[in-house]
Amino acid sequence: MFRAEIRWLENGPILKMEGKLADDWAKQARDLVTKDLVPKGLVVDLTEVSYVDSAGEQLLKWLASVGAVFVAGSVYAFAVCDRLRLPPVKSITERRHGRGSKKSSMNYSHPVEAI
């Protein structure tokens, strides 16, 4: 099972993906992102992704090549980002519309490599 949606936050769009990013699901996720133009400043949240196959890896690499940055709030998502060398974002703030406009933060820290 796979789910993807784009949410518009106060500081840009976020592509939230959940489940197995594999085969046709990767193509459908790409179609969602490219429905119009690829949103500038796209943040891809991989926190709830549980599996990525080679088609999913190609999608993530393509997203990075068009300027997306990545959030990983789980061990698996962090390992995928690290292995594919996907550009991390330190934190994002999500504004929920409705009563009280609550905010929540997601964090991803990328290991620093010694040179």
Number of C-alpha atoms within 10 A of each C-alpha: 9 17 15 19 13 18 14 15 14 11 12 14 17 23 21 19 20 17 17 18 28 20 13 11 18 23 16 16 23 18 12 15 18 11 10 8 7 16 19 11 14 22 25 22 24 24 22 18 21 17 15 20 13 12 16 21 17 15 19 24 17 13 20 20 12 13 14 24 21 25 28 26 16 16 11 17 22 21 12 19 23 15 9 14 12 20 18 22 19 14 13 20 14 19 17 14 10 7 6 8 9 11 11 9 9 15 15 20 13 16 8 6 5 4 3
